Amino acid sequence: PETTRGALYSFVYNVGAGNFRTSTLLRKINQGDIKGACDQLRRWTYAGGKQWKGLMTRREIEREICLWGQQ
């Protein structure tokens, strides 16, 4: 769905294609586990070894949009 694709575009733009290419999130997409992939977004909330509130908020929004496309 378009909403899922949009959430994933936002995520990849933010973390970079190289990080996405080796991620469990991409593996789950390739396995057809889209809900599992959306849930993986919550793991990507760290920068410089620290968890960031702004990234937590961004990932939660991306996750909700990602899952919305699955309903």
C-alpha positions in Angstrom: 0.0 0.0 0.0 1.0 3.6 -0.6 1.1 4.5 3.1 3.4 1.7 3.9 5.7 2.6 1.0 5.7 6.3 2.2 6.6 5.3 5.7 9.5 3.2 4.4 10.7 5.9 2.1 10.8 8.3 5.0 12.8 5.8 7.1 15.3 5.0 4.4 15.9 8.7 3.7 16.6 9.2 7.4 18.9 6.2 8.1 20.5 5.9 4.7 20.3 3.2 2.0 23.4 1.4 3.3 22.0 0.9 6.7 18.6 -0.2 5.3 20.3 -2.7 2.9 21.7 -4.7 5.9 18.7 -4.4 8.2 16.4 -6.9 9.7 13.6 -4.6 8.6 14.5 -5.3 4.9 14.8 -9.0 5.6 11.3 -9.0 7.0 9.9 -7.1 3.9 11.6 -9.7 1.6 10.0 -12.5 3.6 6.6 -10.9 3.2 6.3 -10.0 6.9 5.2 -6.4 6.5 3.8 -6.1 10.0 7.1 -7.4 11.4 9.0 -4.9 9.2 6.8 -2.0 10.5 7.4 -3.1 14.1 11.2 -3.0 13.4 11.0 0.7 13.0 10.9 1.1 16.8 14.4 -0.2 17.0 16.0 2.7 15.1 15.9 5.4 17.8 19.6 5.7 18.5 22.2 8.2 17.2 25.7 8.5 18.5 25.0 5.6 20.9 22.2 7.4 22.6 18.5 7.1 22.3 16.9 10.2 21.1 13.3 11.4 21.9 12.9 12.9 18.5 13.8 9.7 16.8 11.5 7.8 19.0 8.7 10.1 18.0 9.6 9.9 14.3 9.7 6.1 14.3 6.4 5.8 16.1 4.8 8.0 13.5 6.4 6.1 10.7 5.3 2.8 12.3 1.7 3.9 12.6 1.6 5.0 9.0 3.3 1.8 7.9 0.7 -0.3 9.8 -2.2 1.8 8.7 -1.5 0.6 5.1 -1.9 -2.9 6.3 -5.4 -2.6 7.6 
